Amino acid sequence: MANPGVAPLDPSTPVGQVRLNLGDTIYAPLDPPVDGQGDYNNFSDDAIEGFIAAASGNPASATGYGYLQLAAIAASSGSNVVTDDLQVDTSKRATEFRQIAAAWFGRGADADSEAGLNAYFNIVPYGGYIQPALSAFPTHWRY
């Protein structure tokens, strides 16, 4: 499956920063070749832009979303193979990817806190009903 993206990556862009954080830096030429584009191993630029959008522009949290996707892929393909003298267990790989994702989400939350983006506001309940608005509806709709 092709994962097209700008090649070589540009670390000054959000997509390049997330790609570096994910370690998805190796690419092959596209077939047919396209100047300035490459086929990356794990994620396309569009997928990384989706992670960035989901993370509200925070590259660390976007990296967490990338690792969650890797965890989902690992969970669906994990296996445990045992022979006489060899054992291969990839069933725990998804858990490890989720732990890495949690660490990146923590870094993203710390960056948001430092930037003041985790501010909150209080919702103060209103003390009563607005009768004129209710009177516009039939009585049986009010309750």
C-alpha positions, -999 to +999 in steps of 0.1 A: +000+000+000+014+034-010+020+060+017+029+090-004+045+120+013+071+148+008+105+132+003+129+139+018+108+150+048+110+186+060+115+187+098+104+224+099+068+214+091+043+198+115+040+167+092+078+164+092+080+167+130+054+140+136+070+118+110+103+121+128+087+114+162+071+083+147+104+071+132+087+068+098+116+084+078+125+057+053+109+060+019+112+045-016+105+062-049+068+062-060+058+041-089+056+059-113+082+083-098+070+118-087+095+146-080+096+155-043+074+125-033+082+092-017+064+061-005+069+059+033+067+026+053+039+034+077+020+067+071+011+090+043+013+128+047-026+128+046-028+104+075-003+125+095-023+156+087-053+138+101-034+130+133-024+167+136-060+178+130-073+154+157-046+167+181-056+204+174-022+211+159-001+196+187+027+175+172+033+155+204-004+145+207-005+138+169+024+114+175+003+097+202-025+092+176+001+077+152+012+052+178-024+043+186-029+034+150+003+013+151-012-004+182-044-012+164-025-027+135-003-047+159-033-059+179-050-072+148-019-091+136-003-103+169+005-139+172+024-164+194+044-191+175+062-218+194+084-246+180+109-269+196+136-244+200+121-211+191+093-189+204+081-157+188+054-137+206+041-105+190+009-104+210+023-079+235+035-054+208+001-036+208+003-030+246+038-015+241+026+008+213-003+020+236+022+028+264+043+048+239+012+066+227+002+074+263+037+089+269+033+111+238-002+122+249+014+132+282+040+153+265+013+169+244-008+177+275+023+192+291+029+214+260-007+225+260-005+234+297+027+254+292+010+273+263-021+279+285-044+258+263-057+237+291-076+266+306-112+260+315-143+279+322-171+274+347-206+268+334-230+286+358-265+271+358-293+295+351-318+297+379-350+292+360-369+287+328-374+313+302-412+313+300-416+334+268-396+308+249-417+279+263-450+297+256-442+295+218-447+257+219-479+238+226-484+228+262-479+190+256-444+197+243-432+214+274-425+184+296 
